Amino acid sequence: MHHCNTLKKYLYIVIQYNFTYFCTTQWKQWERTLKLCRMQFVNNG
């Protein structure tokens, strides 16, 4: 029982970490895309 609980806690931490990592990388990609769009817009305007 105790072992199972520890495993659950560990899994939860791993999932949280991966989720945070994924969100961060996604956000960086978004920022890059937005910057490119802004540059294009400025150049065209």
N, C-alpha and C positions, 0 to 999 in steps of 0.2 A: 504494500500500500504506500509506504513512505517513498519507495523507489519510484513508483508510478508518478507521484506528486512532483518529485524532483525533475523527472523527465518532462512533465508538462510545463513546469516553470522554465526549463531550459529551452524547450521548443518555442514558448511564447517570446522569450528574449531574442532568439534567433530570428523569428518572424518579424518582430518589431524592428530589429536592426536592418534586416533586408528591405523592409518596407521603407524605412527612413532613407537608406542608401538609394533605392530605386527612385524615390521622390526627388532626392537631391539631384541625381543625374538627369532625370526628366526635366527638372526646372532649369538646369544649366543649358540643356539643349534648347528649351523654349526661349531662354534669354538670348542665345546665339541667333536663333531664327528671327526673333523680334528685332534685334540689332540690324540684321541683314535687311529686313523689310523696311526699317526706318531709313537706312542708308539709301535704298532704292527709291523710296518715296521722296527723300530730299533731293536726290539726283534728278528725278523726273520732274519735280516741282520747280 
